[in-house]
Amino acid sequence: MTVLSPRPDLWTLDPGVLHLNHGSYGAVPRRTQEVMAALRVEMDANPMVWFRSVADRLTTSRLALASYLQVDPAGFVLVPNASAGVTVALATLPIPAGSKIVLTDHAYGAVRYAAERYAKAHGAEVDIVGVPLEADDATVVSLIADRLDGAAMLIVDQITSGTAKIFPIEALVPAAHARGVPVVVDGAHAPALIDAPASASADFWTGNFHKWPAAPRATAGLVVAEQWRTASMPLIVSWSEYDERLPERFDMQGTYDYVPWIAAPESLRVLSDLDWPARRPQLTALVEEGARLLAKALGTGIAEVGQAPATMRLVELPSSVDLSGGEALKARVSRELKAEITLTGFEDRGFVRLSAHAYNSLADFEKLSAGLPRVLA
Ligand SMILES: Cc1ncc(COP(=O)(O)O)c(C=O)c1O
């Protein structure tokens, strides 16, 4: 096996900072930034000509992104982020009064808020299923399936955010459908971490290109099952309101910066040039080694999460660390250690969620492990 070298040279990240949280906002490679810059020059040389060209450019980009996910392009639309993808699903699926929207206690906070808004508007409720961190796939399916009676929909993560745990989507979707419940898959972290991540049978699947595929921010996709394609509408009402073609209906939503969507395929080419299928398992081994170092330095362990995803690991925080001031603590780590990490909590436990991307090396994790215990003390 060829060991692939870290390639921080392909990014423009500040070399004086430890960047160990790709999972939150991604990081855009230099080449994609250059494509975006050139597109912006073109846009501002003649905005009229630019906006006349946008529809065709979006079609090209959308087809490339759909092909990357290996989904039917007729059901693939562009959205700015996974939050928007989930919101479109909530706005489309019927929510009868007295029904419930089922989520788990691993759901992303903003997604839970979206479910709460739509439940309230329809006289429905949100039902949160507790899933233990360590739960195996069979336990996850049985805990969720048991709560689906009377549900308008199930919204479930493919890779959870705060707990970096894989949920068994391919088993959950049929279990929900057997009870007549549509499924919305929040695959925010899935593109580039799971191959062909958009479950063929889910009613809606959404995922971010601006996380692991390192695309420009505000680039995400929503895959809509055939039966919901006529009813699905973009969140912004614009000239496409009466366009009967599904993907095109979501393409142009008023005067907007379409450069990230048009430039996004360049990041897929960067990933391909980085030999991503071979690199990803090596990054997983790197983050695991990094997590071991950090856990040793903190006197804790790597959290047992059932099925862990590629390239992210959770390291347990010492119980003495108070996460109630989590944002302030992250800012202190950023200031004092020049390290970007994220701290998460589940039940009464706290974690550092570590990420590894192509620009990371073991030295990053060694430096973090050498310094973090002092900052957390
Ligand atoms: C599971 C999950 N869902 C939704 C989101 C929201 O993504 P965005 O901010 O791109 O809408 C995230 C972001 O980290 C996430 O991890």
The ligand as a Gaussian input file, in Angstrom:
#p B3LYP/6-31G(d) Opt

LIG

0 1
 C      -25.973000      15.955000      10.940000
 C      -25.997000      17.383000      10.485000
 N      -27.132000      17.892000       9.989000
 C      -27.214000      19.154000       9.546000
 C      -26.119000      19.985000       9.591000
 C      -26.280000      21.375000       9.116000
 O      -25.495000      21.619000       8.009000
 P      -25.556000      23.055000       7.347000
 O      -24.990000      24.003000       8.342000
 O      -24.717000      22.936000       6.134000
 O      -26.976000      23.331000       7.059000
 C      -24.909000      19.521000      10.100000
 C      -23.755000      20.401000      10.185000
 O      -22.745000      20.106000      10.784000
 C      -24.848000      18.182000      10.565000
 O      -23.720000      17.673000      11.056000

